[in-house]
């Protein structure tokens, strides 16, 4: 929880799935950027990481159960966030329900897209990092189609889609099986196509960032730094100061 007094409307909230892997880096990014609000525009906020028992940064089995919309329990997990987690956070600190944000990586990025399409009024800002759009033969595209056929949300959501520039590349001679999987997953291409279609829809504000030189794992810190700025900044000052 921020040590500062809350603003009149309450603190903005950033919810992270895969909290065991993402929370510490996101918290550091928020503290660094929040320490220079005149540059970053980042204000004090509540950062929430949802994790699992154990020491592993990612729990493969639980992630599949909780984060996948097709063949998993994404809707049940979203219910838990909406009806249990957010009220619990509100009991601990005053929060601004007009500035709720959600971010996730890989399966978590896919879950973030599902949350946007299925409950567009729940989160104001969302960050889908390296979303696994390939899952279930790109089944998320059907959910996107339903979202785009519905009336545009009253409060226009903001979406950031990020991906590492190397997520479709590997050495086919050293890792032939991995090269085939990456080619089929189309992580970079799928992210670009999703962002382009949503930006043109008029239903939301969508940004797309490719982090050059980063793979599916190394991209995580860059994604989180950008996620903090995207979800928690109010009105950053134009131009940096070298102080």
N, C-alpha and C positions, 0 to 999 in steps of 0.2 A: 504494500500500500504506500502511496506517496506520503512523505512527511509534511508536505505543504497543506495549507488549508484548502478545501475544495472550492472550485468556482461556484457561482450562484446556481448554475444548472447541474452541477455535479461533475465528477471525473469522467472523461471518456474511458472506454474499456476495450482492450484488445484481447481476444480469446485465441489461444493457440492450441490446436490439436497436436499430438506428438510432443507434448510438453517436456518429456524427459530429454528429448534431443534439441528442442528449440528454445525453451524458456530462458535459460541462462544467457544465451547470445542475444536474444531479443531484449532482455532486461538491461544488459550492458549497453546495447545500442540506444535504448530509451534514455538511460542515464547520461550517456555521452551527448546525445543530441539535445536532450532536455536541459543540459547544463549551459547551452548556448542558444536560448530561445530566440534571441535577436537575429540569429543566423538561420536556425533550423525551423523556427516556428513551432517546434514540438513542445507541448505543454505537459504538466504532470498528468499521469494516467494510471489506471489500474491494469496491470498485465496479468493474465490468467493462463496458466499452462495446465492442460489436462494430460495426466500421465498414468502410468500403470505400476504395480508393484514390481520390484526387481531392478537390476542395475543396467540393463540393456537400454541404449538410446531409443531403439525402435522394437516394439513387440509385434512381430510379424503376424501372429495368429490373432491377437486382439485388434490390430489395425484392420485386418480383413473383416472381422466381425462388426466393428464400429463404423468404419469410414466408407465402405463400399455401398453405393446406392443399389446396385444390381447384384443379388447374391449375398448381400451383407445386411447390416442393421443400421444404415445411415439415418433413416427416418426416426428410428427409436433413439439413436444417439442425439439427433437434433432436438427431439422432444426433451431429452434430459438436460441439454444445454438451456433450452428456452424455459422450461418449467421448474427446474431444480437449481442449476448452476447460477444463472443470472439472478434469481431472487436471493440466493445465498450471498452472492457478491454484494447485492444491494443492501443486505443486512449488515455488512461489514463496513461499507463506506457509501456515501451518496454518489450515485452514478448518473450520467447523462444518457438516458435511453435513446436520445436522438443521435448519439455518437458511439454506438456499439460497432465493433469490428471483429472480423474473423479471418484467420490466416492458417494455412496448412501447406505441407510439401508433399509432392508425389500423390499417394492415395489421399493424403490430407488436402492437397490442391484439388483433387477430384471432388472430395467431400465439400469443399468450399464452393465449387461451381454448383453442386447439387443444392446446397443451402440457398444460394442466390436464386436458382430457378424455381425451387419448390416453395420457398418462403421469402419472397423478395422484400418484404417489409421488416424483416427481423433485424438485419444488419445494415448499417449505413455504408460501411466500407468493407471490402473483402479483398483478400490477396490469395490468389491461387498460384502457388509456387510449383513449377514443373508438374502440372496436373497430369495424372495418368488417364488422359482422354481415351487412350487405346482400350481401356478395360471393357470387357464384354462387347467386343466389336463396336466400340465407340457408342455404347448405349446412352451415354449422357447427351448425345445429340437429339434424341427423342424428347428428353426433358427440356432441353433448350428450345425445341420447336414449340412445346406447350407454353413455355414462358413467353415466347415472342408472339404467340397467338392471343395471349391475354392482354387486357388493357395495361398500359404502362403504369408502373407504380407511382403513387402520389408523391412519395419522397424518392427522388431519383437515386438509385444506388450508384456507388462508385466501385469499380473493379480494376484491380491490377493483376495482370497475368505475367509471370516471369518464367524464364527458362535459361539454362546454361547453353552457351553456343556450341559446346562439344557433346551435347547429350545424344546426338545421333551418330557420333564418330567413335571408332576404336580401330585398333590394328587388326584387319581381317586375317592376317597370317598368324598372329599370336593368339587371337581370341575369335576364331571363326564362329563359334556358337553365339557369342555375345554380339558380334557384328550383325548376325542375322536377326537377333532379337531387337536390337536398336533400330535396325532398318524397318522392321515391322511396326515397332511402337511409334515411330515418327514424332518423337517428343517435341522437337523444334517446330516442325511443320504443323502439327496439330495445334500447338499453342498459338501460332501465328494465324491460322485459319479461324480458330475460335475467337480470338481478339478482333479480327477484322469483321467477322459477321456481327458480333455484339456491338462494336463501335458504330456500325452502319444502321443498327436497328432502331435507334432513337429511344430505347427503353432504359438506357443507363449510360454513364460515362465510363469508358473503358480505356485503360492504358496497357501497353505491351512493352516489356523490356527484355532484351536478350543480353545476358552477361557473357561477353566474349571470353573465351579461354576457360570457361568453367564447365565441369561435368555435373552429373546428377547429384553428387555428394558435395563437391567443393563449392557449388553455387549457394548452399544454404546460408552461410553468413551474409553474403551479398543480398540475397533475397530478404533476409530479416531486417537488415539495415534499411533497405528501401521500404519494407513493409511498415516499419515504425514511422518513417517520414510520411508515407502515404496515408496512414490511418490516424496519426496523432498530431500532425502539423495543423496549425490554424492558418496563419498568414505569414509565411517566412519572408524575411527581408530579402529583397533582390540584391544579389551580390554578396560575396563572403568577405570576412575580415580576417586578416592574417594574424590577429592578436592571439 
